[in-house]
Amino acid sequence: MANPAEPVIGGLLIELFFAFILYGITTLQTFIYFQRYTGDKLTLKALVATVWILESIHTGFCMEFIYAYLIQGFGEFDKILHINWGIGITVVASACIALCVQGYYTWRVWIVSGKSGALTAAIGFFALLRVAFGIASAVLSYEYPEWISFRHTKKSLITISGGLGSAALVDILVALTLTFFLKRGRNTWHKESNSMINRILLYAVNTGAITGTASLLCVILFAVQKTSLAFLGLVMIQTKLYANSFLGSLNARAHMRAKGSFPAYSSSFSGSGFRATTTPRVEVFQQTVVQDDSDPVSMGDFDLKNLKGGELA
């Protein structure tokens, strides 16, 4: 006899495995960030720490509800049809993580666009709308504690579709805005500068495409597969993708700078667009020589050619 729980929760279990792997990558990226970028502003460090803490809370409650379904409710199929209380908390945590990450991206749009208030406000509005829909979905999960009633109410379809749709729209708007302003302000006379801009554009577009596609798939699975919780696992994966894209963009700075070195570039954005300036690089070497007074060898016997830096003139 076929297990009736398999088509309902089997896909969710597999998706949570991938979500937990992504959480491990998030933790590794957070460690790398704090090790490598000690000079960043305190506000940015606090944002990274907040994202990791929210990710840890999100992962912990993912473990809680899957444990409740598969271990505490082992052999009791009716418990799988009930919405576990921890799911609402994971939805709220997902909304908060999305707000942190998309808030950072909105700030980048503000800088790149030359502090365009209208464009930044539009993106920020949809980012806040995603949070509002996420909180509404969490509230509905307690108002309709059974999956059957929750999945068949129009309220849940509106809140989930609205939240994921708003998130996808923010991702698309951020990618398009960065692409437009970086292309418009591209420095045509410096090859290395163009190469760096192309890498930034490629990363921004790919990040928006991945998270946007995940949002679209979540809505489709929720609307089509009424007897499966696969959509929920994809929502959990999408949250991890947001955190990793945010940390990846921060940790990629050293790699991009290394690609653009010799000479080093100082990049800035203004109302007229993107510009890159060359900055001379000065390297200072220090050599310490310890001489024992009891050594019969005089100072004149030192071969200065052996000192770092070569022969001194």
Secondary structure, 3 states (H helix, E strand, C coil): CCCCCHHHHHHHHHHHHHHHHHHHHHHHHHHHHHHHCCCCCHHHHHHHHHHHHHHHHHHHHHHHHHHHHHHHCCCCHHHHCECCHHHHHHHHHHHHHHHHHHHHHHHHHHHHCCCCHHHHHHHHHHHHHHHHHHHHHHHHHHHCCEHHHHHCCHHHHHHHHHHHHHHHHHHHHHHHHHHHHHHHCCCCCCHHHHHHHHHHHHHHHHHHHHHHHHHHHHHHHHHHCCCCCHHHHHHHHHHHHHHHHHHHHHHHHHHHHHHCCCCEEEEEEECCEEEEEEECCCCCCCCCCCCCCCCCCCHHHCCHHHCCCCCCC
